[in-house]
Amino acid sequence: MEMIPHNPTEGVYATGGDWVHAMEVRGAGRLLFVSGTMGLRPDFSAPATLEEQLDCVWNNLRAILASADMGTANIVRLTSYLRDASYAEANAAARLKALGTRRIPTTAIVAQTLESDWLVEIEIVAAAE
């Protein structure tokens, strides 16, 4: 499987380097569409801080990916739902930490979550051979 980032610099605004405009996936035999995943502990409780919830959400995503024999290297698209716009920087930092040097298409949306103590929810698409 081949993943080819497309990040044109002409005719469109710059991404700033921490994400790309598009990801072309060639030779993928499997696609995994992951529902919005919250930063909740296994007992369904929400940690008090955004940083703790971001740790939880990425641990949850790794567990879901592992159940499909995939990892964070297989993520090709990500959407974050943030309860407050001020969470954007911490969310981006957690994404970059989880993905290392990989850059993928990503969107962050400010939205009201179902529970007021749920601060972040992340939805991904992953691909594998």
N, CA, C and O of each residue as an XYZ file, in Angstrom:
516
protein
N       0.844     -1.171      0.000
C       0.000      0.000      0.000
C       0.889      1.234      0.000
O       1.938      1.265      0.644
N       0.461      2.222     -0.715
C       1.219      3.460     -0.828
C       0.341      4.634     -0.396
O      -0.808      4.754     -0.820
N       0.900      5.494      0.452
C       0.209      6.708      0.878
C       0.989      7.898      0.347
O       2.171      8.062      0.649
N       0.319      8.730     -0.449
C       0.979      9.863     -1.086
C       0.309     11.154     -0.634
O      -0.825     11.436     -1.022
N       1.009     11.943      0.188
C       0.431     13.223      0.593
C       0.428     14.200     -0.580
O       1.374     14.250     -1.366
N      -0.632     14.961     -0.682
C      -0.728     16.023     -1.677
C      -0.934     17.329     -0.919
O      -1.932     17.511     -0.222
N       0.021     18.224     -1.069
C      -0.010     19.481     -0.330
C       0.444     20.608     -1.247
O       1.531     21.157     -1.065
N      -0.392     20.962     -2.246
C       0.022     21.994     -3.202
C       0.266     23.335     -2.519
O      -0.362     23.671     -1.515
N       1.192     24.084     -3.090
C       1.521     25.396     -2.542
C       1.024     26.525     -3.439
O       1.102     27.695     -3.063
N       0.514     26.185     -4.618
C      -0.018     27.195     -5.529
C      -1.517     26.994     -5.713
O      -1.993     25.867     -5.847
N      -2.251     28.097     -5.716
C      -3.678     28.051     -5.973
C      -4.529     27.683     -4.766
O      -5.750     27.579     -4.880
N      -3.898     27.484     -3.609
C      -4.620     27.132     -2.391
C      -3.814     27.631     -1.200
O      -2.600     27.805     -1.308
N      -4.461     27.860     -0.079
C      -3.758     28.352      1.113
C      -2.800     27.299      1.666
O      -3.003     26.100      1.470
N      -1.771     27.749      2.347
C      -0.773     26.859      2.946
C      -1.343     26.176      4.181
O      -2.196     26.737      4.868
N      -0.875     24.979      4.458
C      -1.360     24.216      5.608
C      -0.622     24.549      6.891
O      -1.121     24.247      7.975
N       0.530     25.152      6.807
C       1.310     25.439      8.004
C       2.236     24.307      8.394
O       3.026     24.446      9.328
N       2.152     23.191      7.693
C       3.109     22.113      7.906
C       2.709     21.040      8.895
O       3.385     20.014      8.972
N       1.629     21.229      9.667
C       1.283     20.178     10.623
C       0.135     19.299     10.131
O      -0.343     18.435     10.866
N      -0.308     19.514      8.895
C      -1.290     18.666      8.232
C      -1.139     18.865      6.733
O      -0.433     19.776      6.300
N      -1.788     18.032      5.937
C      -1.736     18.155      4.479
C      -3.153     18.276      3.933
O      -4.121     17.890      4.588
N      -3.257     18.816      2.725
C      -4.570     18.997      2.107
C      -5.233     17.662      1.746
O      -6.449     17.523      1.876
N      -4.451     16.691      1.297
C      -5.048     15.437      0.824
C      -4.064     14.283      0.974
O      -2.849     14.475      1.022
N      -4.629     13.077      1.047
C      -3.816     11.864      1.104
C      -4.360     10.886      0.069
O      -5.508     10.448      0.153
N      -3.530     10.556     -0.895
C      -3.905      9.551     -1.885
C      -3.462      8.195     -1.355
O      -2.321      8.038     -0.920
N      -4.353      7.226     -1.390
C      -4.041      5.880     -0.913
C      -4.160      4.936     -2.097
O      -5.217      4.837     -2.720
N      -3.064      4.241     -2.403
C      -3.042      3.281     -3.507
C      -2.814      1.877     -2.950
O      -1.988      1.684     -2.058
N      -3.528      0.927     -3.466
C      -3.310     -0.468     -3.102
C      -3.885     -0.860     -1.754
O      -3.495     -1.884     -1.192
N      -4.791     -0.078     -1.232
C      -5.405     -0.440      0.058
C      -6.432     -1.541     -0.175
O      -7.303     -1.427     -1.037
N      -6.317     -2.589      0.595
C      -7.290     -3.670      0.524
C      -8.332     -3.558      1.614
O      -9.399     -4.168      1.537
N      -8.012     -2.761      2.648
C      -8.922     -2.634      3.784
C      -9.031     -1.169      4.191
O      -8.034     -0.447      4.221
N     -10.233     -0.745      4.499
C     -10.486      0.587      5.048
C     -11.199      0.407      6.379
O     -12.087     -0.436      6.509
N     -10.808      1.201      7.362
C     -11.428      1.165      8.679
C     -11.980      2.548      8.976
O     -11.227      3.520      9.036
N     -13.286      2.642      9.161
C     -13.944      3.893      9.494
C     -14.279      3.845     10.976
O     -15.105      3.041     11.407
N     -13.639      4.704     11.753
C     -13.796      4.683     13.202
C     -14.742      5.793     13.625
O     -14.563      6.954     13.257
N     -15.737      5.428     14.392
C     -16.700      6.417     14.880
C     -16.011      7.411     15.792
O     -14.880      7.191     16.226
N     -16.690      8.494     16.078
C     -16.142      9.468     17.002
C     -15.765      8.792     18.311
O     -16.593      8.133     18.941
N     -14.527      8.957     18.709
C     -13.994      8.298     19.905
C     -13.654      9.368     20.925
O     -12.917     10.310     20.630
N     -14.192      9.219     22.120
C     -14.003     10.221     23.167
C     -12.797      9.890     24.039
O     -12.261      8.783     24.008
N     -12.397     10.877     24.806
C     -11.307     10.714     25.754
C     -11.811     10.175     27.077
O     -11.651     10.804     28.123
N     -12.422      9.004     27.020
C     -13.001      8.381     28.209
C     -12.185      7.170     28.635
O     -11.573      6.493     27.808
N     -12.186      6.912     29.913
C     -11.552      5.703     30.457
C     -12.433      4.487     30.143
O     -13.594      4.647     29.767
N     -11.884      3.267     30.296
C     -12.697      2.072     30.047
C     -13.985      2.009     30.875
O     -14.952      1.376     30.451
N     -14.014      2.653     32.043
C     -15.237      2.653     32.863
C     -16.219      3.743     32.436
O     -17.207      3.986     33.130
N     -15.962      4.399     31.309
C     -16.800      5.433     30.701
C     -16.744      6.759     31.454
O     -17.576      7.637     31.225
N     -15.770      6.909     32.349
C     -15.620      8.185     33.048
C     -14.670      9.089     32.263
O     -13.765      8.622     31.571
N     -14.901     10.387     32.389
C     -14.072     11.371     31.688
C     -13.058     11.969     32.660
O     -13.440     12.472     33.716
N     -11.767     11.919     32.315
C     -10.783     12.632     33.135
C     -11.117     14.125     33.180
O     -11.819     14.637     32.308
N     -10.618     14.804     34.184
C     -10.979     16.207     34.405
C     -10.335     17.175     33.422
O     -10.923     18.211     33.111
N      -9.138     16.862     32.927
C      -8.418     17.838     32.104
C      -8.412     17.454     30.626
O      -8.566     16.286     30.269
N      -8.232     18.457     29.783
C      -8.135     18.230     28.349
C      -6.955     17.318     28.021
O      -7.085     16.407     27.203
N      -5.808     17.555     28.652
C      -4.618     16.748     28.372
C      -4.863     15.277     28.696
O      -4.454     14.398     27.938
N      -5.525     15.008     29.817
C      -5.834     13.621     30.179
C      -6.816     13.008     29.189
O      -6.695     11.835     28.835
N      -7.785     13.797     28.745
C      -8.735     13.270     27.769
C      -8.062     13.013     26.418
O      -8.390     12.044     25.734
N      -7.126     13.877     26.037
C      -6.391     13.638     24.790
C      -5.555     12.369     24.893
O      -5.477     11.609     23.928
N      -4.928     12.124     26.044
C      -4.195     10.869     26.246
C      -5.145      9.680     26.109
O      -4.833      8.700     25.434
N      -6.304      9.777     26.754
C      -7.291      8.696     26.682
C      -7.776      8.462     25.257
O      -7.854      7.319     24.807
N      -8.103      9.539     24.545
C      -8.645      9.362     23.197
C      -7.621      8.674     22.302
O      -7.986      7.808     21.507
N      -6.359      9.039     22.416
C      -5.345      8.388     21.573
C      -5.093      6.950     22.010
O      -4.835      6.095     21.163
N      -5.160      6.659     23.310
C      -5.069      5.265     23.764
C      -6.254      4.459     23.239
O      -6.087      3.318     22.807
N      -7.451      5.048     23.273
C      -8.638      4.373     22.751
C      -8.511      4.114     21.255
O      -8.842      3.027     20.781
N      -8.031      5.113     20.509
C      -7.855      4.931     19.063
C      -6.831      3.837     18.762
O      -7.032      3.025     17.859
N      -5.727      3.817     19.524
C      -4.727      2.753     19.310
C      -5.332      1.371     19.567
O      -5.035      0.423     18.841
N      -6.176      1.250     20.591
C      -6.822     -0.038     20.884
C      -7.766     -0.446     19.759
O      -7.795     -1.611     19.364
N      -8.535      0.506     19.242
C      -9.462      0.219     18.144
C      -8.678     -0.171     16.891
O      -9.025     -1.143     16.221
N      -7.633      0.573     16.576
C      -6.793      0.238     15.419
C      -6.169     -1.146     15.577
O      -6.151     -1.933     14.630
N      -5.662     -1.441     16.762
C      -5.024     -2.739     17.007
C      -6.018     -3.880     16.796
O      -5.630     -4.961     16.352
N      -7.296     -3.652     17.110
C      -8.300     -4.701     16.919
C      -8.468     -5.055     15.445
O      -8.990     -6.119     15.114
N      -8.024     -4.160     14.559
C      -8.079     -4.396     13.111
C      -6.678     -4.640     12.548
O      -6.458     -4.526     11.342
N      -5.730     -4.978     13.434
C      -4.328     -5.175     13.026
C      -3.772     -3.958     12.306
O      -3.105     -4.081     11.279
N      -4.055     -2.782     12.855
C      -3.549     -1.526     12.322
C      -2.958     -0.710     13.464
O      -3.095     -1.058     14.637
N      -2.301      0.378     13.095
C      -1.737      1.305     14.066
C      -1.914      2.728     13.567
O      -2.557      2.961     12.543
N      -1.341      3.674     14.293
C      -1.498      5.073     13.912
C      -0.898      5.359     12.531
O      -1.299      6.320     11.874
N       0.050      4.543     12.088
C       0.636      4.719     10.751
C      -0.385      4.465      9.647
O      -0.167      4.857      8.500
N      -1.499      3.812      9.983
C      -2.533      3.514      8.998
C      -3.589      4.621      8.883
O      -4.434      4.568      7.989
N      -3.555      5.613      9.765
C      -4.551      6.681      9.723
C      -4.317      7.544      8.486
O      -3.203      8.010      8.244
N      -5.386      7.753      7.703
C      -5.277      8.566      6.490
C      -6.159      9.810      6.538
O      -6.072     10.657      5.648
N      -7.007      9.938      7.558
C      -7.907     11.095      7.680
C      -8.353     11.198      9.123
O      -8.595     10.183      9.777
N      -8.465     12.443      9.634
C      -8.832     12.658     11.027
C      -9.704     13.904     11.158
O      -9.413     14.949     10.577
N     -10.777     13.768     11.930
C     -11.617     14.909     12.277
C     -11.713     14.987     13.789
O     -12.052     14.006     14.451
N     -11.409     16.169     14.337
C     -11.513     16.409     15.777
C     -12.731     17.275     16.043
O     -12.997     18.239     15.325
N     -13.458     16.918     17.079
C     -14.588     17.712     17.549
C     -14.204     18.237     18.931
O     -14.035     17.464     19.874
N     -14.071     19.536     19.038
C     -13.602     20.166     20.266
C     -14.741     20.942     20.912
O     -15.503     21.625     20.227
N     -14.852     20.836     22.208
C     -15.914     21.559     22.928
C     -15.643     23.064     22.934
O     -16.575     23.858     23.057
N     -14.372     23.461     22.803
C     -14.016     24.882     22.853
C     -12.874     25.137     21.878
O     -11.964     24.316     21.761
N     -12.914     26.264     21.181
C     -11.865     26.603     20.213
C     -10.489     26.714     20.867
O      -9.474     26.497     20.206
N     -10.444     27.044     22.137
C      -9.162     27.175     22.831
C      -8.439     25.831     22.970
O      -7.271     25.803     23.357
N      -9.107     24.730     22.666
C      -8.491     23.395     22.763
C      -7.679     23.032     21.516
O      -7.006     22.002     21.501
N      -7.732     23.862     20.477
C      -7.126     23.519     19.187
C      -5.630     23.252     19.290
O      -5.143     22.276     18.720
N      -4.899     24.087     19.997
C      -3.445     23.918     20.078
C      -3.073     22.612     20.785
O      -2.220     21.873     20.296
N      -3.690     22.323     21.910
C      -3.397     21.083     22.641
C      -3.798     19.864     21.809
O      -3.099     18.850     21.815
N      -4.919     19.961     21.094
C      -5.365     18.869     20.238
C      -4.357     18.609     19.121
O      -4.016     17.459     18.841
N      -3.883     19.675     18.488
C      -2.883     19.522     17.424
C      -1.603     18.921     17.967
O      -1.006     18.060     17.321
N      -1.170     19.354     19.138
C       0.048     18.808     19.746
C      -0.100     17.319     20.035
O       0.837     16.553     19.812
N      -1.258     16.902     20.524
C      -1.490     15.484     20.803
C      -1.500     14.673     19.508
O      -0.975     13.560     19.468
N      -2.100     15.231     18.444
C      -2.110     14.554     17.146
C      -0.707     14.384     16.611
O      -0.340     13.303     16.150
N       0.090     15.455     16.670
C       1.469     15.379     16.177
C       2.288     14.386     16.997
O       3.113     13.660     16.442
N       2.073     14.346     18.292
C       2.771     13.369     19.150
C       2.392     11.941     18.751
O       3.252     11.064     18.674
N       1.111     11.714     18.500
C       0.636     10.375     18.153
C       1.105      9.934     16.772
O       1.386      8.754     16.561
N       1.193     10.869     15.831
C       1.533     10.517     14.449
C       3.012     10.676     14.123
O       3.448     10.259     13.050
N       3.787     11.262     15.013
C       5.204     11.478     14.721
C       5.362     12.445     13.559
O       4.752     13.514     13.554
N       6.170     12.079     12.582
C       6.437     12.975     11.457
C       5.383     12.890     10.353
O       5.415     13.682      9.412
N       4.443     11.934     10.455
C       3.398     11.800      9.425
C       2.434     12.976      9.481
O       2.044     13.423     10.560
N       2.059     13.465      8.318
C       1.069     14.529      8.202
C      -0.085     13.997      7.375
O       0.120     13.401      6.318
N      -1.293     14.213      7.856
C      -2.490     13.690      7.193
C      -3.524     14.811      7.066
O      -3.402     15.839      7.733
N      -4.536     14.626      6.223
C      -5.620     15.586      6.181
C      -6.364     15.564      7.525
O      -6.666     14.498      8.062
N      -6.647     16.736      8.045
C      -7.312     16.821      9.341
C      -8.229     18.034      9.377
O      -7.975     19.053      8.733
N      -9.288     17.897     10.136
C     -10.235     18.988     10.333
C     -10.547     19.069     11.819
O     -10.687     18.042     12.482
N     -10.656     20.278     12.340
C     -11.092     20.477     13.718
C     -12.369     21.302     13.693
O     -12.444     22.336     13.030
N     -13.357     20.835     14.417
C     -14.665     21.478     14.477
C     -14.996     21.752     15.937
O     -14.809     20.888     16.794
N     -15.481     22.942     16.216
C     -15.952     23.251     17.566
C     -17.425     22.882     17.620
O     -18.231     23.366     16.826
N     -17.768     22.010     18.579
C     -19.138     21.506     18.676
C     -19.510     21.246     20.122
O     -18.647     21.019     20.971
N     -20.783     21.281     20.387
C     -21.256     20.902     21.710
C     -21.259     19.383     21.787
O     -21.820     18.719     20.915
N     -20.644     18.832     22.813
C     -20.622     17.383     22.983
C     -21.869     16.952     23.749
O     -22.557     17.781     24.345
N     -22.155     15.653     23.728
C     -23.355     15.144     24.379
C     -23.335     15.338     25.893
O     -24.380     15.510     26.521
N     -22.142     15.309     26.467
C     -21.972     15.533     27.904
C     -20.990     16.691     28.086
O     -19.992     16.767     27.369
N     -21.250     17.569     29.008
C     -20.413     18.763     29.170
C     -18.980     18.448     29.596
O     -18.078     19.252     29.355
N     -18.757     17.299     30.221
C     -17.386     16.965     30.634
C     -16.619     16.205     29.557
O     -15.463     15.846     29.779
N     -17.225     15.949     28.399
C     -16.526     15.357     27.258
C     -15.945     16.512     26.454
O     -16.689     17.255     25.815
N     -14.644     16.668     26.477
C     -13.993     17.846     25.897
C     -13.533     17.663     24.461
O     -13.376     18.641     23.730
N     -13.314     16.419     24.049
C     -12.789     16.157     22.712
C     -13.319     14.805     22.213
O     -13.512     13.864     22.983
N     -13.543     14.748     20.903
C     -13.926     13.505     20.242
C     -13.187     13.485     18.918
O     -13.113     14.502     18.230
N     -12.638     12.331     18.557
C     -11.859     12.225     17.312
C     -12.389     11.063     16.486
O     -12.632      9.968     16.993
N     -12.557     11.335     15.209
C     -13.028     10.360     14.235
C     -11.917     10.148     13.211
O     -11.316     11.116     12.746
N     -11.639      8.900     12.855
C     -10.559      8.642     11.898
C     -11.010      7.679     10.795
O     -12.007      6.966     10.917
N     -10.226      7.696      9.715
C     -10.274      6.688      8.675
C      -8.867      6.128      8.560
O      -7.896      6.883      8.511
N      -8.754      4.809      8.517
C      -7.457      4.154      8.387
C      -7.501      3.208      7.177
O      -8.569      2.742      6.779
N      -6.330      2.938      6.607
C      -6.242      2.056      5.444
C      -5.060      1.114      5.611
O      -4.033      1.470      6.188
N      -5.232     -0.107      5.088
C      -4.160     -1.109      5.132
C      -4.273     -1.992      3.908
O      -5.280     -1.988      3.199
N      -3.208     -2.753      3.678
C      -3.215     -3.687      2.544
C      -4.119     -4.858      2.810
O      -4.247     -5.744      1.965
